[in-house]
Amino acid sequence: MNNKIIIINGPNINLLGEREQSQYGSKNFDQLNEICKKKSTELGLKLEFVQSNIEGDLVNFIQNSRNKFDGIIINAAAFTHTSVAIRDALEIFKKPIIEVHISNIYKREEFRHKSLISDIVTGGIFGLGTDGYILAIIAMHNFFKK
């Protein structure tokens, strides 16, 4: 493959900039998409950036990524804490996966402290705002150089 990555975003990420800015910052979804594409291009990565509020769509994105992408960056959002289906799909991927959360899920409500995917991903970035996506892109680039 050609260093192709997909960033998969879960529910309500499309409302960035509108929802709790104290947790998620002021960048909107389109701005996040643009900064991720810019960083990917700088590093010579091909990027697809997707979002859905529907669990089954996220499972389909992951399953369809197996033969198209070399790595996944995922912010499963609320499904992080509830979706065995997303976990199972990620487990089948068998390539680098980075879990990203804009807020620090471990400093929030107790029900958010449990990630069903953290123990199967390659690594995770929590609580660094939208910069976490950029750090994940850089980390993915570094995986490919090894």
C-alpha angles and dihedrals in degrees: 000000000000108000093278118168135183125209110208118196125193135209122335095003085112086068096060111141090032102058128066100328090189087066102030107025129230102286113110126222095263091050090050090050091051096049090048092050091047093052092045091052091049089055095044095250125139111227136197115189119198139168137187138171089208120089094211091054090055091050089050092049090052095045093047090050094066095088099024107049138048095208144011129218108193135188099181088178112192091357087067088079100040115026120097087166092062090045092052092049092049091049089059093052095080095191132090115307125182121195114213131189122179092209126045101259090196092062094051136070114330094246088063093057092081117077114188090200105043095090094055101042124089092238145333140227119200135178101004095112120231088330085079089073091054091049089050091052090051091048091050090051089052091051089056093051092058 
